[in-house]
Amino acid sequence: MVNLLGATLPDRKLVKIALLAFHGVNHRTSSLIMARLQFHDQLRVQDLSQTQLNQLSALLSAPQAAPRPSTPLLSFSPATSPSSSTSSAPETLERNPPPTSQDPIYNLIIEEDLRRKVRKDIAHHRTVNTLTGRYHAMGLPVRGQRNRTNGKTAKRLNRIERRGFATFAAEESVR
Protein backbone atom coordinates (compact mmCIF):
# COMPACT_ATOMS: atom_id res chain seq x y z
CA MET A 1 0.00 0.00 0.00
CA VAL A 2 1.30 3.39 -1.02
CA ASN A 3 0.13 6.54 0.75
CA LEU A 4 0.14 9.45 -1.65
CA LEU A 5 -1.22 12.85 -0.56
CA GLY A 6 -3.56 11.29 1.97
CA ALA A 7 -4.98 8.60 -0.33
CA THR A 8 -4.04 4.94 -0.03
CA LEU A 9 -3.26 3.27 -3.35
CA PRO A 10 -3.44 -0.55 -3.35
CA ASP A 11 -0.29 -2.26 -4.65
CA ARG A 12 -1.87 -4.62 -7.16
CA LYS A 13 -4.04 -2.04 -8.92
CA LEU A 14 -3.09 -0.34 -12.15
CA VAL A 15 -1.91 3.21 -11.57
CA LYS A 16 -4.55 4.67 -13.88
CA ILE A 17 -7.25 2.93 -11.80
CA ALA A 18 -5.65 3.73 -8.45
CA LEU A 19 -5.61 7.44 -9.32
CA LEU A 20 -9.42 7.35 -9.21
CA ALA A 21 -9.12 7.27 -5.40
CA PHE A 22 -8.50 11.03 -5.51
CA HIS A 23 -11.63 13.17 -5.38
CA GLY A 24 -11.77 15.05 -8.68
CA VAL A 25 -9.82 12.57 -10.84
CA ASN A 26 -11.85 10.63 -13.40
CA HIS A 27 -10.79 8.10 -16.04
CA ARG A 28 -9.92 10.75 -18.63
CA THR A 29 -7.87 12.83 -16.21
CA SER A 30 -6.13 9.69 -15.01
CA SER A 31 -5.16 8.80 -18.58
CA LEU A 32 -3.89 12.34 -19.18
CA ILE A 33 -1.77 12.20 -16.03
CA MET A 34 -0.33 8.86 -17.12
CA ALA A 35 0.52 10.30 -20.55
CA ARG A 36 2.01 13.46 -19.07
CA LEU A 37 4.31 11.44 -16.80
CA GLN A 38 5.04 8.92 -19.58
CA PHE A 39 3.84 5.89 -17.59
CA HIS A 40 2.66 2.92 -19.63
CA ASP A 41 -0.95 1.77 -19.27
CA GLN A 42 -0.21 -1.54 -17.57
CA LEU A 43 1.95 -0.05 -14.81
CA ARG A 44 0.95 -1.22 -11.34
CA VAL A 45 1.36 0.75 -8.13
CA GLN A 46 3.84 -1.78 -6.73
CA ASP A 47 6.07 -1.29 -9.80
CA LEU A 48 6.40 2.48 -9.35
CA SER A 49 9.93 3.61 -8.60
CA GLN A 50 10.66 6.29 -6.03
CA THR A 51 11.29 8.90 -8.74
CA GLN A 52 7.98 8.05 -10.41
CA LEU A 53 6.17 8.41 -7.08
CA ASN A 54 7.85 11.77 -6.57
CA GLN A 55 6.80 12.90 -10.06
CA LEU A 56 3.23 11.77 -9.44
CA SER A 57 2.96 13.49 -6.06
CA ALA A 58 4.51 16.68 -7.46
CA LEU A 59 2.03 16.73 -10.34
CA LEU A 60 -0.99 16.10 -8.12
CA SER A 61 0.02 18.56 -5.41
CA ALA A 62 0.99 21.45 -7.72
CA PRO A 63 -0.10 20.88 -11.34
CA GLN A 64 0.86 24.42 -12.38
CA ALA A 65 4.49 23.84 -11.38
CA ALA A 66 4.81 20.56 -13.29
CA PRO A 67 6.71 20.78 -16.59
CA ARG A 68 4.54 20.76 -19.68
CA PRO A 69 5.56 18.59 -22.61
CA SER A 70 6.91 20.07 -25.79
CA THR A 71 7.82 17.29 -28.18
CA PRO A 72 9.48 18.05 -31.51
CA LEU A 73 7.86 16.72 -34.66
CA LEU A 74 9.72 15.22 -37.59
CA SER A 75 9.06 17.12 -40.78
CA PHE A 76 7.31 15.14 -43.48
CA SER A 77 8.98 15.01 -46.86
CA PRO A 78 8.06 12.29 -49.35
CA ALA A 79 11.07 10.34 -50.56
CA THR A 80 11.24 11.03 -54.29
CA SER A 81 14.84 10.14 -54.96
CA PRO A 82 17.26 7.77 -53.26
CA SER A 83 19.77 10.58 -52.73
CA SER A 84 17.36 12.50 -50.46
CA SER A 85 17.12 9.55 -48.04
CA THR A 86 20.90 9.61 -47.44
CA SER A 87 20.82 13.04 -45.81
CA SER A 88 22.47 13.31 -42.40
CA ALA A 89 19.81 14.01 -39.75
CA PRO A 90 16.07 14.46 -40.19
CA GLU A 91 14.84 18.00 -39.76
CA THR A 92 12.64 18.59 -36.72
CA LEU A 93 9.93 21.17 -36.21
CA GLU A 94 9.35 22.67 -32.77
CA ARG A 95 5.88 22.25 -31.33
CA ASN A 96 4.65 24.30 -28.44
CA PRO A 97 2.30 22.75 -25.87
CA PRO A 98 -1.33 23.89 -25.87
CA PRO A 99 -2.08 27.09 -23.96
CA THR A 100 -2.66 26.69 -20.24
CA SER A 101 -6.33 27.61 -20.60
CA GLN A 102 -6.86 24.45 -22.69
CA ASP A 103 -4.69 22.14 -20.58
CA PRO A 104 -6.94 20.13 -18.23
CA ILE A 105 -4.07 19.04 -16.01
CA TYR A 106 -2.82 22.60 -15.51
CA ASN A 107 -6.17 23.57 -14.00
CA LEU A 108 -6.58 20.36 -11.97
CA ILE A 109 -8.21 20.76 -8.55
CA ILE A 110 -8.42 17.68 -6.32
CA GLU A 111 -9.46 16.57 -2.85
CA GLU A 112 -10.23 19.23 -0.24
CA ASP A 113 -9.68 22.17 -2.60
CA LEU A 114 -12.39 20.80 -4.91
CA ARG A 115 -14.77 20.14 -2.02
CA ARG A 116 -14.21 23.68 -0.75
CA LYS A 117 -14.89 25.10 -4.23
CA VAL A 118 -18.14 23.15 -4.56
CA ARG A 119 -19.31 24.29 -1.11
CA LYS A 120 -18.46 27.88 -2.03
CA ASP A 121 -20.39 27.62 -5.31
CA ILE A 122 -23.46 26.22 -3.52
CA ALA A 123 -23.26 29.00 -0.91
CA HIS A 124 -23.04 31.55 -3.73
CA HIS A 125 -26.17 30.14 -5.39
CA ARG A 126 -27.99 30.31 -2.06
CA THR A 127 -27.01 33.91 -1.36
CA VAL A 128 -27.91 35.07 -4.87
CA ASN A 129 -31.22 33.23 -4.41
CA THR A 130 -31.21 31.35 -7.71
CA LEU A 131 -33.49 28.40 -8.31
CA THR A 132 -30.51 26.07 -7.91
CA GLY A 133 -29.70 27.67 -4.56
CA ARG A 134 -33.29 27.34 -3.33
CA TYR A 135 -33.38 23.69 -4.38
CA HIS A 136 -30.12 23.10 -2.50
CA ALA A 137 -31.61 24.77 0.57
CA MET A 138 -34.79 22.66 0.41
CA GLY A 139 -32.86 19.48 -0.26
CA LEU A 140 -34.54 18.89 -3.62
CA PRO A 141 -32.88 17.44 -6.74
CA VAL A 142 -30.85 20.18 -8.39
CA ARG A 143 -29.79 18.93 -11.80
CA GLY A 144 -33.11 18.82 -13.61
CA GLN A 145 -34.53 15.66 -12.11
CA ARG A 146 -38.20 15.24 -11.48
CA ASN A 147 -39.40 16.88 -8.25
CA ARG A 148 -42.79 15.28 -7.74
CA THR A 149 -41.58 11.77 -6.89
CA ASN A 150 -37.81 12.03 -6.70
CA GLY A 151 -38.08 15.11 -4.49
CA LYS A 152 -39.39 13.05 -1.58
CA THR A 153 -36.45 10.68 -1.79
CA ALA A 154 -33.98 13.53 -2.13
CA LYS A 155 -35.48 15.35 0.85
CA ARG A 156 -35.21 12.21 2.93
CA LEU A 157 -31.59 11.58 1.89
CA ASN A 158 -30.35 15.17 1.93
CA ARG A 159 -31.56 16.14 5.39
CA ILE A 160 -29.16 17.86 7.72
CA GLU A 161 -29.27 14.86 10.10
CA ARG A 162 -27.66 12.63 7.48
CA ARG A 163 -24.66 14.93 7.08
CA GLY A 164 -23.00 14.19 10.43
CA PHE A 165 -25.70 15.19 12.90
CA ALA A 166 -27.56 11.86 12.85
CA THR A 167 -26.47 10.80 16.34
CA PHE A 168 -27.46 14.16 17.84
CA ALA A 169 -30.91 14.09 16.17
CA ALA A 170 -31.46 10.47 17.16
CA GLU A 171 -30.69 11.27 20.82
CA GLU A 172 -33.18 14.15 20.83
CA SER A 173 -35.95 12.00 19.32
CA VAL A 174 -35.45 9.33 22.02
CA ARG A 175 -36.00 11.85 24.86
N, C-alpha and C positions, 0 to 999 in steps of 0.2 A: 504494500500500500504506500502510495506516494501522497504526501500532503503538499498541496500547491495552492497558495493564497487562500487558505482556509477550507479548501475542498479536498476531499479524499478521493484519489483516483485509484481504482482497483488495478492490480498488476496485470491481470490476464486480458483486460479489455484493450481494444484498439484505441489509439490516442484520439482519433477523430470521434469516437463514440464517448470516450471518457471526458472529453471537453464539454459535453452536453451537461455535465454536472454543475457548470457555472450558470448562474441565473443571467440570462441575456445572450447566451450562445446557442444558436440553433445549428442544424446540419450544414446549411450553406456557409455560415460564418466559420464553423469548424473546418470545413474544407478549404476555405480561404486562408485560415491561419496555418493549416498544414502546408499549403502551397507557398505561403510567404516564408515559412521557415525551412522549406525544402525537405520536409519529412515525407517518406513514401506512405501510401495508403494503408499498407498492412503492418505498420509499425505498432508494436504493443508498448504499453506503459513500462513494463519491466525491462524492455530493451532500450529505453531512453538513456543516453549518456548524461553525465553531469553538465556538460556544456549545452546539450539540447534542453535539459530542464531549466537551466539558467536563461536560455534564449526564450523559452516558452513563458516563464514567469515574468521576464522583462517585457515581453510583448503584451501580456495580459494586464500587467500592472500599469504600464504607461505606453499605450499604443502610439501616441504622438511622437515619442522619443525613439521608437524602433526604426531602423533603417528601411527605406522603401526601395524596392527592386528597380533597377534600371538595366535591362539586359540588352546588349547590342544585337542587331539583326544582321544577317548576312544579306548582301545585296544580291538580287536575282538577275542573272544575265544568262540567256540561253546559249549553250555551247554550239556555235556555228562552225568553228574550225578547230582542228586538233591543236593548233598552236596557242589558242586562247586558254586551253585547259592546263597548259604548262606554266602559267604565270605563278609568281612566287607565293603570295599570301592572298586569301580572299579579302575583298574589301568589305568593311563592316559599316553599318549605318547606326548612329546613336539613336536610342529611343528613350524618351523621357517617360517616367511613370505618370499615371493619370493624376489630375489635380486632386488635392486633398479633399475637396468638397465631394468628389465622386468615389473616394476610397472608403469602403465600408469598414475596414479595419482601423483606419485613422480615427474615425469617430466612434469607436467601440466603447460602450458603457456597460459594465457588468456589475453583478452582485449588489452591494448596498447602495452604490451610486445610482444604479438604475431604479431600485426600489424607492429611493428618496425622490428621484425625478418623477416617478409615477404618482407618488403621494402628493407632491407639489402641484402636478398638473390637475389632479382631482380636486385639491383644495382651491385652485384657481377657478375651475369650473363652478365650484360651489359658491365662491364669493362673487363671481360675475353673474350668477343666477341663471345659467343656461339650462336647457332641458336636460342635458347630460348631467350637470351638477345636481339638479333636483332629483333625478333618478338615482344618482349615487347616494344622496341623502336619505331617500326613502327605501333604499335597498332593492330597487327594481332592476330588471335587466337593462343594460345600458346600450348595447351594440345592436339595436334594431330587432331584438327578439320580441316575441308576442308577450303582451302584458297581462292578458286576461287569465290565462292558465299558468304560464310560466312565472308570472309575477308572484304568485303565492309561494311557489317553491323557492324563488330567489329571495323573497322576504324572510322565509323561514331559515334559509342557509346563510344569509348575509346580515343577520342580526348582530348587534354589538356583543351579545353574550358569547357568540361563537368565536370571536376574535380575541380570546384570552381572558375574558371575564366570566367564563362559564361556571367556574367554581364559586365565585362570589355570588352570582345570580342564583345558583342552585342552593346555596346556604340560606339566602334570604327567603326563597320560596318554601323551605322546610320549616322555618319559624312561624 
